[in-house]
Amino acid sequence: MQDIADRLGVSKGTVSLVLSGKAKGNRISDETSMKVKQAAKEMHYYPNEIARSLSTGITMSIGVIVTDISNEFFGSLTFHIQERAKKYGYTVITMNTNESLEEFYDAVSILLNKQIDGIIFVPVAGGECVVEKIIERNLPIVQIDRFYPELKASYIVVDNYKASMQATELLIHKGHKKIAAINYDINLNTLLERRQGYIDMMKRYGLFDPSLIKDINYEDQEEQIRQAIIDLKDNPDKVEAIFFCSRRVFITGIKHMRREGIRIPEDMEVLSFDKIETISIANIPISFIEQPIARMGEGTVDMLMEQIHGDRQIKQSVLNTEIKHSI
């Protein structure tokens, strides 16, 4: 900054105010601001963010922790979080956990060591104790997609129970009676609510059959989903439809349905929790539950920024979904 000041014949303080975006509030002319910025560009000046954060206590960065960045849903969610954060002048550091408590702990530790200003995260099973440590440090946090019921913290989620009930009832109204559900066997409220919504709606119509629920282990999901599809295909009572309670389960399930020669929807109809952008290429007619991903991502950033700027009121938002059709 001193080099820029010497080149232009202005004070170092003037250069500092311009480059920190405080020129107008300190009566620095537009002409001087333009000259400072141009000189900084020509002299390849970049602000020392580490030094700035040490002096202000603010890093202008936030952490985002998701469970599976390769999942189209979380990829899109992260995109909307990043775009919203840019409008606040913030950068985003994204971490992935693979539904692992150990990796969740590591991700939180790394972000805390980087002195980020807040964290948006997708909870993993058993991670409450990890989040309690964040809260003890008085760091702003917002949960997204899932939440820990016992934790006093902000979140944005969708009404998974209601969405699952509506999806199941749609299949029933189409005349299906033997409707299976394939879901992850993970102790998280999101997945438990989707499972329970299916069960309650099937019971309401007197159609519930526990053998048609296939709970999948996350670590061995490929083989377990394959076996679930084979079991449903070979069921003596013809299975007419499958409700896939997760995007990734759906994609893997569709692959094995095709390998087993199951025609969609002639042999079995399918319904997916989440929109699958690429499914239209395969020309497979499906129904799906569409989540308001943009609203979720943008809303969590807004909540986090309110906390960063001093409003520590806990806010908990539950959004509705829509059922749509690919073809």
PyMOL commands that set and color helices and strands:
alter all, ss='L'
color gray80, all
select helices_A, chain A and resi 2-8+12-19+24-26+30-42+49-56+72-87+101-113+128-136+160-173+189-204+210-212+221-233+247-259+277-280+293-308
alter helices_A, ss='H'
color red, helices_A
select strands_A, chain A and resi 61-66+91-96+119-121+141-144+154-158+179-184+213-216+241-244+269-273+287-290+316-319+322-325
alter strands_A, ss='S'
color yellow, strands_A
deselect
rebuild
show_as cartoon
